[in-house]
């Protein structure tokens, strides 16, 4: 398995930017349900089981259907 980059050590500026984008998107006209689907898909692409679980639960809590999550 390939070693992952320690984002807290190497990517502080990138992390701040990503949090800023996330804050902007939450205030935008994008539906929160759609935004959760985007976060869910990004977690799939990144193969992050923790994030997948978190975004799955968040999406279901916000009313997303099982069908769309599949």
C-alpha positions, 0 to 999 in steps of 0.5 A: 500500500502506498503511503498517504500524504500527511495533510496536517503536516504538508498541506495546511494552506490547501486545507484552509482553502478547502474549508473555505470552499466548503463554507462558501458552498454551504451558503450557495444556492446548491441544495444541501442534499446535492452537496452531500452527494458530491461529498459522498462521491469525493469520498468514494474517489479518495477511498476514505471509508471514514468519510464515506460513512460520515457523508452517507449518514449526513445525507440520509439525515438530510433526507437523501434516498437510498436509491440516489446514494446507490 
